[in-house]
Amino acid sequence: MPFVEELVTLVVDGYELTGWQDVSVDRSMESAEISFTLGAANPSWSADAKRLRKGRLIEIRTTPAQGPAKPGSGELLCKGYVSGYAAKYGPKTKTVTLDGKSKAGDAADCHPVKHKTGRFEKKTLLEVANELDEVRCGFKTDQNLTKLAKVQRQPDDTIYQTVEREARRLGLMLAGEPDGSINITRAGTKRHAGALVLGESPVEEMDVTLKLDQKFSEIVGRGQRSTGTGKDALRQEERETDKSVGRHRPLLIYSEGDWSKTELKKRLRWERLRRAGNGTTIKVKVATWRDEAGKLWTPGLLMAIVNEPEDIDGDYTLSAANFRQDDDGGTIAFLTFVDPRAHGGKKAAGKSDAVFDAGAGIEDEQGEE
């Protein structure tokens, strides 16, 4: 796969600003926000750039710098707001640096002050999110959501915090989308083209990390319902085990809401899977922002990865992508992969060593390991 420079354009108030020498964009299944930093030395568009000091809505677009590519006509990387502007002056130079986040940043930062009660009954998580979304970042889902008996917002919760806490009991992720929205999702079955193989282009580096202290032999959950009597309402206790941990190493979690036994059990399994994902990662530095088919690296998609010395040969989910481009390093991306089940997906194909196996998935039978 040949090295291909990307033509990055920032669009603000209809103006297209190019010539960025330093670009960094972060997108992840782990975050509702997409963040960015852009820098340009001696920018010829200084007058137009001043409008960026006012927190304008912007778009960052990119297209391969081959042939007659038109600035601003490429794929959307991020739609959001500039949150930081810096201009540095030297004897003969001027450097402008911007940073910001997608529209979802407002949902992460802001409280829903318009909703009168913060209480919801018999509504899906998407319906709850849309009622709280007074900043209009936009929520969507690609999952079949069932109605929740009740949801109660905590007084200090931001919009995001209320939705994320409820997503935990359902085994769902809140992932930022390029259009600024938040997708209530899980890892799926769609995939990137090709494979990333140690020692072959476009792979420049591959790091394999196992953090065994992220795992616990037994995760115990305790809670209490707001109504009802008896053990299932007043003295809830459920357990989830991780047989890969060879010693007694317990973790206690208290229910974050008014949950049923089944919901509490799913919350514990989600905790185990999330810890497996955080503790077992494959990080790959590649010399391109795109896969073999020309698609931008997209968190949530599967990718075939082969690293023979570490006994890795199988499909993994892209957890995070950091797109970078500058005069020194060229056009590169830093990709982080995890077992698909750590993001709510199903066991993927492959023959990797069992040490990289996250265990039973969120929708597997509770007794399966």
Secondary structure, DSSP 8 states (H G I E B T S, - for coil): -----EEEEEEETTEEE---SEEEEEEETT-S--EEEEEEES-TTHHHHGGGGG--EEEEEEEESSSS--TT-SEEEEEEEEEEEEEEE-SS-EEEEEEEEETHHHHHH----S-SS-EEEEE-HHHHHHHH-TT---EEESS----EEEEE--TT--HHHHHHHHHHHHT-EEEE-TTS-EEEE---S-EEEEEEETTSTTEEEEEEEE-GGG--SEEEEEE--SS--SHHHHSEEEEEE-TT--S--EEEEE-SSS--HHHHHHHHHHHHHHHHHHHEEEEEEES-SB-TTS-B--TT-EEEEEEGGGTEEEEEEEEEEEEEEETTTEEEEEEEEE-GGGGT----SB---GGG---S-TTS-TT--
